[in-house]
Amino acid sequence: MAEHTRSSTTIEATPEQIMAVIADFAAYPQWTGEVKEVEVLAKGADGRAEQVRLLLDAGAIKDEHVLAYTWDGDRRVSWTLVKSQMLKSLDGSYLLDPSRSGGTVVIYQLAVDVKIPMLGMIKRKAEKVIIDRALAGLKKRVESQGVTA
């Protein structure tokens, strides 16, 4: 990824438990505010999604896009945009790193380019909001399931 925004959080769970939540696309509408509908279009040999269609509604912004996913076990997942109405590109990843003090550090990296002109500073701020919401939602979802590292 070229220019990107990155943030992290520590979740009190193992990488396997966290990645199970990330890989459960059918549940996204239950815990992500913007994702209203999900359809897994293709799965890999490991049973994880390789291509997913997401219908998003973030108030003023509504979009449908298809993302291609690449999985590295329970350590890393990355995605890239296949098609979208509003976006030119979208590249992201979660990197899961077990913490020595317990739990797992989750690093989220995101780079988005929209079809309409937008200042880089505004784009980075929007990426930061997306990342912070996603990490908070993921942390809440994983930890509310009663799992611990």
Residue pairs with C-beta under 8 A, 6 or more apart in sequence:
1 91
1 93
1 109
1 111
2 111
3 111
3 120
3 124
4 91
4 109
4 110
4 111
4 127
5 109
5 110
5 111
5 124
5 127
5 128
5 131
6 107
6 108
6 109
6 110
6 131
7 107
7 108
7 128
7 131
7 132
7 135
8 105
8 106
8 107
8 108
8 135
9 105
9 106
9 135
9 136
9 138
9 139
10 99
10 103
10 104
10 105
10 106
11 18
11 103
11 104
11 106
11 138
11 139
11 142
11 143
12 102
12 103
12 142
12 143
12 147
12 148
12 149
13 103
13 104
13 142
13 143
13 147
13 148
13 149
14 98
14 104
14 147
14 149
15 74
15 75
15 96
15 97
15 98
15 104
16 74
17 142
17 145
17 147
17 149
18 74
18 96
18 104
18 106
18 138
18 142
19 73
19 74
19 77
19 96
21 27
21 138
21 141
21 142
21 145
22 77
22 94
22 138
23 48
23 49
23 71
23 77
25 38
25 40
25 49
25 52
26 38
26 40
27 141
28 35
28 38
28 54
29 35
29 36
29 37
29 38
31 137
31 138
31 140
31 141
32 133
32 134
32 137
33 58
33 133
33 137
34 56
34 57
34 58
34 133
35 54
35 55
35 56
36 55
36 56
36 57
37 54
37 55
38 52
38 53
38 54
38 55
39 52
39 53
40 49
40 51
40 52
41 49
41 51
41 52
41 53
41 66
42 49
42 50
42 51
43 49
43 50
44 50
44 71
46 71
48 69
48 71
49 69
50 68
50 69
50 70
51 66
51 67
51 68
51 69
51 82
52 66
52 67
52 69
53 64
53 65
53 66
54 64
54 65
54 66
54 67
55 64
56 62
56 63
56 64
56 65
61 86
63 84
63 85
63 86
63 87
64 84
64 85
65 81
65 82
65 83
65 84
65 85
65 86
65 87
65 90
66 81
66 82
66 83
66 84
67 79
67 80
67 81
67 82
67 90
68 79
68 80
68 81
68 82
69 77
69 78
69 79
70 77
70 78
70 79
71 77
74 96
75 95
75 96
75 97
76 93
76 94
76 95
76 96
77 93
77 94
78 91
78 92
78 93
78 94
79 90
79 91
79 92
79 93
80 89
80 90
80 91
81 87
81 88
81 89
81 90
81 91
84 90
86 114
86 115
86 116
87 112
87 113
87 114
87 115
88 113
88 114
88 115
89 111
89 112
89 113
90 110
90 111
90 112
90 113
91 110
91 111
92 108
92 109
92 110
92 111
93 108
93 109
94 106
94 107
94 108
95 106
95 107
95 109
96 104
96 105
96 106
96 107
97 104
97 105
97 106
97 107
98 104
98 105
98 149
99 105
99 149
102 149
103 149
104 149
106 135
106 138
106 139
108 131
108 134
108 135
110 127
110 130
110 131
111 127
112 123
112 126
112 127
112 130
113 123
114 123
